[in-house]
Amino acid sequence: GGALLVSNHLSHLDVFVLGLLLPRPLNYVARSSLFFPPLGALIRSVGGFPIQREGIGAEGLKETLRRLRAGGIVTLFPEGTRSRDGELGSLKPGLAVLAARARVPIIPAAIAGTFEAWPRWRLFPTPHPIRVHYGRPISPEQIEGLTPEALSALIRDRLLGCQRRARRALARDLAGC
């Protein structure tokens, strides 16, 4: 069935890194301003579809729900933009609304190392170890009855836990170099 995969967002590499180890293809929510030639074709080729930057909007919500109901995994970066400092930013409120409407599992994940490999101010990526930690899914039953604020807090807490685990694994990798 369908699921929402939510992750921190550190770099343009995140889209590719998240899907590398999963046996199913991912769908990605991307801001509509990125869908210009040739970048738009590349984004669509990896499962991306456009939403308005200000929020998911009616069309974005409809498309996201369509993909979830078709059994797809839709990846969201709930901060809405790449991190400026490598830390998890505040989550956009639309995620809680979408999660309540979708009634699918929410899979928290966190990436470590892509910020160092390709921060937003660098033109090209450089080699750097990368780690991803996928957390335990949050079931639709667990979110039932939660306020949007409580659901956002739960998701943020799970993302921070995944981030700690991914960073520890990355630190072990770097210590072994």
C-alpha positions in Angstrom: 0.0 0.0 0.0 0.8 3.7 0.0 3.1 5.4 2.5 4.5 8.9 3.2 8.3 8.9 3.5 9.3 12.1 5.4 12.9 13.1 5.7 15.2 16.0 6.6 16.4 17.9 3.5 20.1 18.8 3.4 21.1 18.7 -0.3 20.0 18.1 -3.9 21.5 14.6 -3.4 18.8 13.7 -0.9 16.2 12.7 -3.6 18.6 10.2 -5.1 20.0 8.9 -1.8 16.7 8.1 -0.2 15.6 5.9 -3.1 18.8 4.0 -3.6 18.2 1.3 -1.0 14.5 0.8 -1.3 13.0 -1.9 -3.4 10.1 0.3 -4.6 10.2 3.4 -6.6 9.6 6.7 -4.8 7.4 9.7 -5.8 8.7 13.1 -4.8 7.0 16.4 -4.1 9.0 19.2 -5.7 8.3 22.9 -5.9 6.8 23.9 -9.3 9.5 26.5 -10.0 12.0 23.6 -10.6 10.0 22.2 -13.6 11.8 24.0 -16.4 13.7 22.3 -19.2 15.8 20.2 -18.8 15.6 20.0 -15.0 11.8 19.4 -15.1 12.3 16.3 -17.2 15.0 14.9 -14.8 12.8 15.5 -11.8 9.8 13.7 -13.5 12.1 10.8 -14.5 12.8 10.1 -10.8 9.2 10.3 -9.8 8.9 14.0 -9.0 5.7 16.0 -9.4 5.2 19.7 -8.8 3.5 21.6 -6.0 3.3 25.3 -5.2 6.1 26.4 -2.9 3.7 28.3 -0.6 2.0 25.0 0.3 0.7 21.8 -1.2 -2.5 23.4 -2.6 -5.6 21.7 -3.9 -3.9 20.2 -7.0 -0.8 19.0 -5.2 -3.0 17.4 -2.5 -5.1 15.7 -5.1 -2.0 14.3 -7.0 -0.4 13.2 -3.7 -3.5 11.4 -2.6 -3.9 9.8 -6.0 -0.3 8.4 -5.9 -0.8 7.2 -2.3 -4.1 5.5 -3.1 -2.4 3.8 -6.1 0.0 2.2 -3.6 2.9 4.6 -4.2 5.4 5.9 -1.7 5.4 9.7 -1.7 8.5 11.4 -0.3 8.2 14.7 1.4 10.7 17.1 2.9 8.5 18.7 5.4 10.9 21.6 6.0 10.0 22.8 2.5 13.6 23.7 1.6 17.1 22.5 2.0 18.8 23.2 5.3 21.1 26.2 5.6 23.1 24.8 8.5 22.7 21.0 8.4 20.1 21.0 11.2 16.4 20.0 11.0 14.3 23.2 10.4 10.7 23.8 11.3 8.1 21.6 9.6 5.5 23.0 7.3 1.9 22.6 8.7 0.6 21.0 5.5 2.2 17.7 6.3 -0.1 17.1 9.2 -3.2 17.9 7.1 -2.0 15.6 4.3 -1.2 12.8 6.7 -4.7 13.0 8.3 -6.4 12.9 4.9 -4.2 10.2 3.4 -4.5 7.7 6.3 -1.3 5.8 5.3 1.8 4.9 7.3 4.3 7.7 7.7 7.9 6.5 7.5 10.4 8.8 9.1 13.9 8.9 7.7 17.0 11.1 8.1 20.1 11.6 6.0 23.6 12.5 7.2 26.5 13.5 5.0 24.8 15.0 2.0 25.1 18.5 3.5 28.9 18.1 3.6 28.9 16.5 0.1 26.7 19.2 -1.5 25.5 22.2 0.6 23.2 24.7 -1.0 26.0 27.2 -1.6 28.3 24.9 -3.5 28.0 24.6 -7.3 29.0 20.9 -7.5 29.1 18.0 -5.1 32.3 16.6 -3.5 32.9 13.0 -2.3 31.7 12.4 1.3 30.3 9.4 3.1 26.5 9.4 3.4 24.2 7.5 5.8 20.4 7.1 5.9 18.4 5.9 8.8 14.8 4.8 8.2 12.7 4.8 11.4 9.7 2.7 12.5 6.5 3.8 10.6 3.8 5.8 12.3 0.6 3.9 11.6 -2.7 5.7 10.6 -4.1 4.5 14.0 -1.4 6.3 15.9 -2.2 9.6 14.3 -6.0 9.3 14.7 -7.3 12.0 17.0 -4.0 14.0 17.1 -4.2 17.7 16.5 -2.1 18.9 13.6 0.4 20.4 16.1 0.7 17.1 18.0 1.2 15.2 14.8 3.9 17.6 13.6 5.6 17.3 17.0 5.5 13.5 16.8 6.9 13.5 13.2 9.6 16.0 14.3 10.6 13.8 17.3 10.9 10.7 15.0 12.9 12.7 12.5 15.3 13.9 15.2 15.7 10.3 16.4 16.5 9.1 12.9 18.9 12.0 12.5 20.9 11.0 15.6 21.2 7.4 14.4 22.3 8.5 10.9 24.9 10.9 12.3 26.3 8.2 14.7 26.6 5.8 11.8 28.3 8.5 9.7 30.7 9.3 12.6 31.7 5.6 12.8 32.3 5.6 9.1 34.5 8.7 9.3 36.4 7.4 12.3 37.3 4.3 10.3 38.8 6.3 7.4 
